[in-house]
Amino acid sequence: MANCCNARGCDAFFTPRLARRAAERYRQKGIDKTARRMVAFLERRGIEGATVLEVGGGLGEVQIELLKRGAARAINLEVSPAYDGEAARLLREA
């Protein structure tokens, strides 16, 4: 299913190398300031048992954090397949 959409050059920018670097940054520092604000906003409104859909969610860091805080399921709609391997590793680690 990785080739179902026209990524229009996304694969040239969103590379496995970029994904590895982003995953390592998340492992070391967690989510960035903007993502922390989003997660806190959603958590205050109640996410227990919720299904999360993020379009363009990259490695899925936000979904992982929301799952840790009580969301039941998370779906990441990402056009670039370069993130798939690292995203799967982060999810297993979590």
ZADO-1210 file (C-alpha; in nm, 4 decimals, padded with zeros to 6 digits):
<atoms>
<atom x="00.0000" y="00.0000" z="00.0000" code="MET" pos="1"/>
<atom x="00.3044" y="00.2260" z="00.0224" code="ALA" pos="2"/>
<atom x="00.2662" y="00.3197" z="-00.3441" code="ASN" pos="3"/>
<atom x="-00.1062" y="00.3937" z="-00.3448" code="CYS" pos="4"/>
<atom x="-00.0631" y="00.7711" z="-00.3513" code="CYS" pos="5"/>
<atom x="00.1409" y="01.0198" z="-00.5485" code="ASN" pos="6"/>
<atom x="00.3802" y="01.1574" z="-00.2898" code="ALA" pos="7"/>
<atom x="00.4895" y="01.4364" z="-00.5279" code="ARG" pos="8"/>
<atom x="00.8515" y="01.4448" z="-00.4208" code="GLY" pos="9"/>
<atom x="00.8007" y="01.3660" z="-00.0531" code="CYS" pos="10"/>
<atom x="01.0326" y="01.0673" z="-00.0787" code="ASP" pos="11"/>
<atom x="01.3169" y="01.2970" z="-00.1807" code="ALA" pos="12"/>
<atom x="01.2771" y="01.4993" z="00.1385" code="PHE" pos="13"/>
<atom x="01.1446" y="01.2457" z="00.3922" code="PHE" pos="14"/>
<atom x="01.4221" y="00.9881" z="00.3810" code="THR" pos="15"/>
<atom x="01.5037" y="00.6905" z="00.6052" code="PRO" pos="16"/>
<atom x="01.8053" y="00.8897" z="00.7299" code="ARG" pos="17"/>
<atom x="01.5807" y="01.1774" z="00.8362" code="LEU" pos="18"/>
<atom x="01.3499" y="00.9277" z="01.0072" code="ALA" pos="19"/>
<atom x="01.6400" y="00.7684" z="01.1988" code="ARG" pos="20"/>
<atom x="01.7596" y="01.1082" z="01.3187" code="ARG" pos="21"/>
<atom x="01.4082" y="01.2121" z="01.4259" code="ALA" pos="22"/>
<atom x="01.3570" y="00.8824" z="01.6095" code="ALA" pos="23"/>
<atom x="01.6839" y="00.9223" z="01.7973" code="GLU" pos="24"/>
<atom x="01.5912" y="01.2786" z="01.8930" code="ARG" pos="25"/>
<atom x="01.2548" y="01.1521" z="02.0265" code="TYR" pos="26"/>
<atom x="01.4264" y="00.8754" z="02.2232" code="ARG" pos="27"/>
<atom x="01.6628" y="01.1272" z="02.3819" code="GLN" pos="28"/>
<atom x="01.4385" y="01.4304" z="02.4325" code="LYS" pos="29"/>
<atom x="01.0787" y="01.3194" z="02.3871" code="GLY" pos="30"/>
<atom x="00.8323" y="01.5222" z="02.1835" code="ILE" pos="31"/>
<atom x="00.9046" y="01.8838" z="02.0964" code="ASP" pos="32"/>
<atom x="00.7436" y="02.1875" z="02.2597" code="LYS" pos="33"/>
<atom x="00.4602" y="02.2179" z="02.0074" code="THR" pos="34"/>
<atom x="00.3741" y="01.8493" z="02.0337" code="ALA" pos="35"/>
<atom x="00.3823" y="01.8719" z="02.4157" code="ARG" pos="36"/>
<atom x="00.1305" y="02.1560" z="02.3992" code="ARG" pos="37"/>
<atom x="-00.0948" y="01.9562" z="02.1652" code="MET" pos="38"/>
<atom x="-00.0801" y="01.6464" z="02.3848" code="VAL" pos="39"/>
<atom x="-00.1502" y="01.8496" z="02.6994" code="ALA" pos="40"/>
<atom x="-00.4442" y="02.0233" z="02.5297" code="PHE" pos="41"/>
<atom x="-00.5973" y="01.6913" z="02.4257" code="LEU" pos="42"/>
<atom x="-00.5272" y="01.5265" z="02.7591" code="GLU" pos="43"/>
<atom x="-00.7086" y="01.8076" z="02.9450" code="ARG" pos="44"/>
<atom x="-01.0144" y="01.7445" z="02.7293" code="ARG" pos="45"/>
<atom x="-01.0102" y="01.3733" z="02.8015" code="GLY" pos="46"/>
<atom x="-00.8616" y="01.1116" z="02.5706" code="ILE" pos="47"/>
<atom x="-00.9361" y="00.7993" z="02.7738" code="GLU" pos="48"/>
<atom x="-01.0492" y="00.5308" z="02.5296" code="GLY" pos="49"/>
<atom x="-01.0308" y="00.7653" z="02.2309" code="ALA" pos="50"/>
<atom x="-00.9238" y="00.6846" z="01.8779" code="THR" pos="51"/>
<atom x="-00.6600" y="00.9252" z="01.7502" code="VAL" pos="52"/>
<atom x="-00.6168" y="01.0080" z="01.3818" code="LEU" pos="53"/>
<atom x="-00.3166" y="01.2159" z="01.2802" code="GLU" pos="54"/>
<atom x="-00.2623" y="01.3129" z="00.9198" code="VAL" pos="55"/>
<atom x="00.1067" y="01.3530" z="00.8431" code="GLY" pos="56"/>
<atom x="00.2072" y="01.2101" z="01.1785" code="GLY" pos="57"/>
<atom x="00.5603" y="01.1163" z="01.0747" code="GLY" pos="58"/>
<atom x="00.7059" y="00.8672" z="01.3209" code="LEU" pos="59"/>
<atom x="00.3949" y="00.8680" z="01.5367" code="GLY" pos="60"/>
<atom x="00.5476" y="01.0326" z="01.8426" code="GLU" pos="61"/>
<atom x="00.2272" y="01.2214" z="01.9232" code="VAL" pos="62"/>
<atom x="00.0200" y="00.9056" z="01.8887" code="GLN" pos="63"/>
<atom x="00.2578" y="00.7160" z="02.1182" code="ILE" pos="64"/>
<atom x="00.2306" y="00.9880" z="02.3822" code="GLU" pos="65"/>
<atom x="-00.1500" y="00.9906" z="02.3579" code="LEU" pos="66"/>
<atom x="-00.1625" y="00.6110" z="02.3849" code="LEU" pos="67"/>
<atom x="00.0525" y="00.6338" z="02.6981" code="LYS" pos="68"/>
<atom x="-00.2021" y="00.8788" z="02.8389" code="ARG" pos="69"/>
<atom x="-00.5058" y="00.6618" z="02.7791" code="GLY" pos="70"/>
<atom x="-00.6063" y="00.6723" z="02.4136" code="ALA" pos="71"/>
<atom x="-00.7245" y="00.3300" z="02.2984" code="ALA" pos="72"/>
<atom x="-00.6106" y="00.3382" z="01.9351" code="ARG" pos="73"/>
<atom x="-00.4041" y="00.5580" z="01.7052" code="ALA" pos="74"/>
<atom x="-00.3964" y="00.5851" z="01.3287" code="ILE" pos="75"/>
<atom x="-00.1192" y="00.7674" z="01.1480" code="ASN" pos="76"/>
<atom x="-00.1876" y="00.8646" z="00.7877" code="LEU" pos="77"/>
<atom x="00.1599" y="00.9287" z="00.6459" code="GLU" pos="78"/>
<atom x="00.2264" y="00.9621" z="00.2734" code="VAL" pos="79"/>
<atom x="00.5991" y="00.8860" z="00.2941" code="SER" pos="80"/>
<atom x="00.6965" y="00.5229" z="00.3559" code="PRO" pos="81"/>
<atom x="01.0430" y="00.6314" z="00.4777" code="ALA" pos="82"/>
<atom x="00.9104" y="00.6554" z="00.8337" code="TYR" pos="83"/>
<atom x="00.7537" y="00.3088" z="00.8493" code="ASP" pos="84"/>
<atom x="01.0500" y="00.1158" z="00.9898" code="GLY" pos="85"/>
<atom x="01.1453" y="00.3690" z="01.2563" code="GLU" pos="86"/>
<atom x="00.7817" y="00.4236" z="01.3510" code="ALA" pos="87"/>
<atom x="00.7357" y="00.0491" z="01.4044" code="ALA" pos="88"/>
<atom x="01.0505" y="00.0387" z="01.6218" code="ARG" pos="89"/>
<atom x="00.9345" y="00.3322" z="01.8363" code="LEU" pos="90"/>
<atom x="00.5955" y="00.1725" z="01.8844" code="LEU" pos="91"/>
<atom x="00.7511" y="-00.1591" z="01.9936" code="ARG" pos="92"/>
<atom x="00.9820" y="00.0251" z="02.2329" code="GLU" pos="93"/>
<atom x="00.6898" y="00.2125" z="02.3859" code="ALA" pos="94"/>
</atoms>
